[in-house]
Structures are given as structure tokens and as C-alpha cells.
Amino acid sequence: MAIKAVAFDIGGVLERVEPPEQFLAPWVWRLGRSVPDALGTHVLHWPLTRLDPDDAAKTGAITEIQYRRLCEAALHLASSQADEFMADFWDWYCGELDDELVSYAAGLRPRYRTGILSNSLAGARREEQARYGFEQLTDVVIYSAEVGLAKPDPRVYQVLCSELGVEPDDLVFVDNRLPNVEAACNLGIHGILHVSTPESIKAVNTLLGRAAA
């Protein structure tokens, strides 16, 4: 075994993201609706279980403009309100950077190639790049909406391997969702389920140590 690359998910891994209620509750109050009614009828967090039952946004079948229009219609927002809503949405969506894990990931280069593979809707690259500069921190950044494939589809992992220039068994991948990790492992990638930053760093280091030995 020779590990040549390490890749990470974003939301819930490189970024800490609060539950969607943290973002939605102030808007529910502002619009004069009860929380149970608004959250039960208009679930706007990822995935869009009501507005987007087929999860089309994360494969790019729903554009950023269409996403905004869905939100406008669902909450009966005026155009100016929609501007504010989307700004708040992106602030919530991008969360807070996990500085420790990002610093660790950045420090893996140049000995290892590094990458990001994220199930994200259109616009995520722009917003996260502006906040965190992921394109400068890693060698490869892949967003599902841009390639039309989303985890746990095996093909998106193949895209990741191709972009990194490695075979599946050359790659370690860290994600906070078990189906995504299992799909990676089924291809021969060394998948790690992210529970906490110290545990993930230890798990990656263990694999890298074994490979070096």
C-alpha cells in the first residue's frame, strides 16, 4: 500500500455547520409563522426534502437562480427579502472553518496530493472560496453540482481519483456520512468516517504510517 493523496468532505468536516433551525428560526419569526408549520412545510436545508425531493440541486439539475426562486415561492419572499435570505443562507451553509483540520490538511502537501469532494449546490465554490480559499489550500476541489455527480455515486469518486492522478487504493477519503464512506471503500479507497477532528487526524496518520512502513 502506498498512499499518495488525502481528500476531505467540506460540510461537517472542514466546516462546522449548525443545524438548519439556527438559520431558519429567525426567518420564521420575521415572517410571522409558527416554527413547526414553517419547518414542516418548507424544509429549506440540505437536502431540500420538500422543495427538491430528488436532490437535483446537488447534481446541478437545479441552478442557483432556480434554487433562489424555489425559496422565494416557498416563503413568499419579496425580491429584497430574497437577497437577504440567500445571504443568510450562504452564511449558514458555509459554517465555521475547522482551523485545526484545515491546517492539518494543508500541511500534508507537498508530500501528498490533497483534495476536496463535496456534495454542494451551485454557488458553493464562489461562497466558500471567498471565505476560506479552498482552492489555494488543496490541489483539487470537486463540487457535485459542477460535475453532475454526487456521493455516494461511485463515478464521482472516480472523478476525484482522476483529478488527483491516483488509483483508489492510493487515496484516503474523510467524510462525515457513512454511506459516502462505504461507497468510497467499495472502490478500494481508504475511507474514514469523520466523528471528531482529533479522531480523523489520528486515523489518517495511522494509514499514512502504515503505508510508509
TAURWO-V492688 format. One record per backbone hydrogen bond with DSSP energy under -0.5 kcal/mol. CO is the residue of the C=O (numbers start at 1). NH is the residue of the N-H. If there is no record, write none. Layout:
# TAURWO-V492688
co: [CO | CO]
nh: [NH | NH]
This chain:
# TAURWO-V492688
co: [4 | 5 | 6 | 7 | 8 | 9 | 10 | 10 | 10 | 14 | 15 | 15 | 16 | 19 | 19 | 20 | 20 | 21 | 23 | 24 | 24 | 25 | 26 | 27 | 28 | 29 | 34 | 35 | 36 | 37 | 38 | 42 | 43 | 43 | 47 | 48 | 50 | 52 | 55 | 56 | 56 | 56 | 57 | 61 | 63 | 64 | 65 | 66 | 67 | 68 | 69 | 70 | 71 | 72 | 72 | 78 | 79 | 80 | 81 | 82 | 83 | 84 | 85 | 86 | 87 | 88 | 89 | 90 | 91 | 92 | 96 | 97 | 98 | 99 | 100 | 101 | 102 | 103 | 104 | 105 | 106 | 108 | 113 | 114 | 114 | 115 | 116 | 118 | 118 | 120 | 121 | 123 | 124 | 125 | 126 | 127 | 128 | 128 | 129 | 133 | 133 | 134 | 134 | 140 | 141 | 142 | 143 | 143 | 144 | 144 | 150 | 153 | 153 | 154 | 154 | 155 | 156 | 157 | 158 | 159 | 160 | 161 | 161 | 167 | 168 | 170 | 170 | 171 | 172 | 173 | 174 | 175 | 176 | 177 | 177 | 178 | 179 | 180 | 181 | 182 | 183 | 184 | 184 | 185 | 189 | 190 | 192 | 192 | 193 | 196 | 196 | 197 | 198 | 199 | 200 | 201 | 202 | 203 | 204 | 205 | 206 | 207 | 208 | 209]
nh: [113 | 172 | 115 | 174 | 117 | 14 | 13 | 14 | 15 | 98 | 12 | 17 | 96 | 22 | 23 | 23 | 24 | 25 | 27 | 27 | 28 | 29 | 30 | 31 | 33 | 32 | 38 | 39 | 40 | 41 | 42 | 44 | 50 | 51 | 49 | 52 | 53 | 55 | 58 | 59 | 61 | 62 | 60 | 63 | 67 | 68 | 69 | 70 | 71 | 72 | 73 | 74 | 75 | 76 | 77 | 82 | 83 | 84 | 85 | 86 | 87 | 88 | 89 | 90 | 91 | 92 | 93 | 94 | 95 | 95 | 16 | 99 | 102 | 103 | 104 | 105 | 106 | 107 | 108 | 108 | 109 | 112 | 6 | 139 | 140 | 8 | 142 | 120 | 144 | 145 | 124 | 127 | 128 | 129 | 130 | 131 | 132 | 133 | 133 | 136 | 137 | 137 | 138 | 116 | 143 | 118 | 146 | 147 | 148 | 149 | 153 | 156 | 157 | 157 | 158 | 159 | 160 | 161 | 162 | 163 | 164 | 165 | 166 | 170 | 171 | 4 | 5 | 190 | 7 | 192 | 9 | 194 | 178 | 180 | 181 | 182 | 183 | 184 | 185 | 186 | 187 | 187 | 189 | 188 | 191 | 173 | 175 | 194 | 195 | 195 | 200 | 201 | 202 | 203 | 204 | 205 | 206 | 207 | 208 | 209 | 210 | 211 | 212 | 213]
